[in-house]
Amino acid sequence: MNEKVISIGTVRELTGLTERQIRYYEEKQLIFPYRSRGGARKFSFEDVERLKVIHTKMKDGFRTYDLRRSAASLLKFDSGRS
């Protein structure tokens, strides 16, 4: 499901990331939430999974530049990970 309806607070709860981390990944162009007229970020379930992968890759030593540069191969969802 790629409909962007999830608030940043719910994403925080689902991923264990802080709101600052989520905004940082957006700033680094690794995630692209929808912005409402009022500026609220809205995410899809796919975005949530992507954030989990991004965070894991960052913990494994990847840099945001590396992830953005090779997003097609590095950010593929591994069905063995959650």
Backbone as numpy.savetxt, mean C-alpha at the origin, in Angstrom:
# Nx Ny Nz CAx CAy CAz Cx Cy Cz
-11.35 -7.54 -5.54 -12.21 -6.36 -5.54 -11.31 -5.13 -5.54
-11.52 -4.27 -6.52 -10.65 -3.10 -6.65 -11.39 -1.79 -6.38
-12.58 -1.86 -5.81 -13.33 -0.66 -5.48 -12.69 0.02 -4.28
-12.43 1.32 -4.38 -11.72 2.05 -3.34 -12.72 2.67 -2.35
-12.95 1.93 -1.25 -13.95 2.36 -0.28 -13.44 2.30 1.16
-12.22 1.84 1.37 -11.70 1.61 2.72 -10.96 2.85 3.22
-11.25 3.27 4.42 -10.60 4.46 4.99 -9.18 4.13 5.45
-8.37 5.15 5.64 -6.98 4.94 6.06 -6.93 4.31 7.46
-7.87 4.62 8.31 -7.91 4.02 9.64 -8.14 2.53 9.59
-9.02 2.10 8.71 -9.28 0.67 8.54 -8.07 -0.02 7.91
-7.44 0.65 6.94 -6.22 0.11 6.34 -5.15 -0.07 7.40
-5.04 0.89 8.29 -4.08 0.82 9.40 -4.33 -0.44 10.23
-5.59 -0.69 10.55 -5.94 -1.86 11.35 -5.68 -3.17 10.60
-5.95 -3.19 9.30 -5.79 -4.40 8.50 -4.33 -4.74 8.22
-3.47 -3.72 8.16 -2.06 -3.94 7.79 -1.10 -3.89 8.96
-1.50 -3.23 10.05 -0.57 -3.03 11.16 0.38 -1.87 10.93
0.21 -1.17 9.82 1.04 0.00 9.52 0.48 1.23 10.20
1.32 2.23 10.41 0.82 3.50 10.93 0.27 4.33 9.76
-0.55 5.30 10.08 -1.06 6.19 9.02 0.10 6.90 8.35
1.12 7.24 9.10 2.30 7.91 8.53 2.99 7.00 7.52
3.14 5.72 7.83 3.76 4.79 6.89 2.94 4.69 5.61
1.63 4.62 5.75 0.75 4.53 4.58 0.89 5.77 3.72
0.88 6.95 4.35 1.04 8.20 3.60 2.42 8.28 2.94
3.44 7.75 3.63 4.80 7.75 3.08 4.86 6.91 1.80
4.24 5.74 1.82 4.23 4.89 0.63 3.46 5.55 -0.51
2.44 6.32 -0.17 1.73 7.09 -1.20 2.63 8.18 -1.74
3.31 8.88 -0.85 4.22 9.96 -1.25 5.31 9.43 -2.18
5.77 8.23 -1.94 6.81 7.61 -2.76 6.26 6.92 -4.00
4.98 7.12 -4.27 4.29 6.62 -5.46 4.32 5.10 -5.56
4.11 4.44 -4.42 4.01 2.99 -4.39 2.56 2.54 -4.26
1.71 3.45 -3.85 0.29 3.17 -3.66 -0.49 4.41 -4.11
-1.67 4.20 -4.68 -2.42 5.31 -5.25 -3.87 5.30 -4.79
-4.13 5.77 -3.58 -5.51 5.79 -3.10 -6.34 6.84 -3.84
-7.64 6.60 -3.85 -8.57 7.60 -4.37 -8.68 8.71 -3.34
-8.82 9.96 -3.80 -9.03 11.08 -2.89 -10.44 11.61 -3.09
-11.19 11.70 -1.98 -12.54 12.25 -2.05 -12.47 13.76 -2.21
-13.60 14.38 -2.42 -13.62 15.85 -2.55 -13.03 16.52 -1.32
-13.26 15.94 -0.17 -12.73 16.49 1.08 -11.29 16.10 1.35
-10.69 15.31 0.45 -9.29 14.93 0.58 -9.05 13.62 1.32
-10.13 12.94 1.74 -9.96 11.67 2.45 -9.46 10.59 1.48
-8.50 9.82 1.95 -7.97 8.71 1.15 -8.91 7.51 1.26
-9.12 6.86 0.13 -9.93 5.64 0.09 -9.13 4.57 -0.64
-9.09 3.38 -0.05 -8.28 2.28 -0.56 -9.15 1.09 -0.94
-8.61 0.24 -1.80 -9.28 -1.02 -2.16 -8.63 -2.16 -1.37
-9.25 -3.33 -1.41 -8.65 -4.50 -0.78 -7.34 -4.86 -1.47
-7.27 -4.60 -2.77 -6.02 -4.83 -3.51 -4.92 -3.90 -2.98
-5.28 -2.65 -2.69 -4.32 -1.70 -2.11 -3.80 -2.20 -0.76
-4.71 -2.75 0.04 -4.33 -3.27 1.35 -3.29 -4.39 1.19
-3.55 -5.31 0.27 -2.59 -6.40 0.04 -1.27 -5.86 -0.49
-1.35 -4.88 -1.36 -0.14 -4.28 -1.92 0.68 -3.62 -0.81
0.03 -2.94 0.12 0.73 -2.32 1.25 1.45 -3.36 2.10
0.82 -4.51 2.29 1.46 -5.58 3.05 2.73 -6.06 2.36
2.65 -6.21 1.04 3.82 -6.65 0.26 4.91 -5.58 0.32
4.53 -4.34 0.13 5.50 -3.24 0.19 6.21 -3.24 1.52
5.46 -3.34 2.59 6.05 -3.30 3.93 7.02 -4.48 4.14
6.63 -5.65 3.69 7.51 -6.82 3.80 8.80 -6.60 3.02
8.67 -6.10 1.81 9.86 -5.83 0.98 10.76 -4.79 1.64
10.16 -3.77 2.24 10.95 -2.73 2.92 11.71 -3.35 4.10
11.05 -4.22 4.85 11.72 -4.89 5.98 12.83 -5.81 5.49
12.70 -6.32 4.27 13.72 -7.19 3.68 14.89 -6.40 3.09
14.82 -5.07 3.17 15.95 -4.25 2.73 15.78 -3.53 1.41
14.65 -3.70 0.76 14.42 -2.96 -0.47 14.21 -1.48 -0.16
14.58 -0.63 -1.10 14.31 0.81 -0.97 13.08 1.15 -1.80
12.45 2.26 -1.45 11.25 2.66 -2.19 11.58 2.85 -3.67
12.76 3.37 -3.95 13.18 3.55 -5.34 13.19 2.22 -6.08
13.76 1.19 -5.42 13.82 -0.15 -6.03 12.42 -0.68 -6.30
11.53 -0.52 -5.33 10.16 -1.02 -5.47 9.41 -0.30 -6.58
9.57 1.00 -6.64 8.87 1.77 -7.67 9.43 1.43 -9.05
10.73 1.28 -9.14 11.39 1.02 -10.42 11.01 -0.34 -11.00
10.87 -1.31 -10.15 10.53 -2.64 -10.65 9.23 -3.15 -10.04
8.26 -2.28 -9.98 6.97 -2.61 -9.36 6.31 -3.82 -10.00
6.43 -3.97 -11.28 5.76 -5.08 -11.97 6.23 -6.43 -11.46
7.51 -6.56 -11.18 8.00 -7.87 -10.75 8.06 -7.99 -9.23
8.44 -6.93 -8.53 8.63 -7.03 -7.09 7.35 -7.02 -6.28
6.32 -6.37 -6.79 5.10 -6.22 -6.01 4.01 -7.20 -6.42
4.39 -8.24 -7.12 3.41 -9.28 -7.44 2.98 -9.93 -6.14
1.73 -10.22 -6.04 1.22 -10.83 -4.83 1.58 -12.31 -4.84
2.19 -12.74 -3.79 2.54 -14.14 -3.62 1.39 -14.79 -2.85
0.75 -15.78 -3.44 -0.40 -16.39 -2.80 -0.04 -17.07 -1.48
1.23 -17.30 -1.24 1.66 -17.91 0.02 1.82 -16.91 1.14
1.74 -15.65 0.82 1.88 -14.61 1.84 0.55 -13.98 2.13
0.42 -13.46 3.36 -0.82 -12.74 3.68 -0.47 -11.45 4.37
